[in-house]
Amino acid sequence: MPMATESMSELFIAALTDADSLDDVKRGVIGVLNEVGNGSRLGYVSGIITSDTPELVDLNMRRLAEYTDYLRSDVAFPVFSSTDIFSNELEDKLSCNTIGEWHSFWRDVLEQGHVTDIFMTPRWRSSAGAKDEHETAKRIGISIHYMEDNPGLRSIMDRHKK
């Protein structure tokens, strides 16, 4: 398994060096998930990023990255979130995509069948994207872990205030 030498972030970065569109990103992400999630458990961390005001996007991304790191130290299988995939440069390239296209992207990623567990982080119910991912997970049978009351994640959220 490639996880012994490379982190999920490193695998995504390597797979997405030439990505110029959301379709390119989807192909790269699915390629990494095919490699990493081949018959083993794989977790996805879902949470609010853009459903707040634009001024809070960076704060929400920092929280999600820390939630993901915390969960990596707490579970015995690979875990990733959007913060592992989307660099600032890649986000800038893809800023023209609609919310519907983003929801479709994440639905397609989850529907590939490699993600076995989804972690719903604090405030996920305030996120249109996280709610869509939750519905997708319920529909296709991904194990859902409700983490909004997890003391470790609450502490991370409280450390990163507006």
Disulfide bonds with the S-S distance in Angstrom:
none
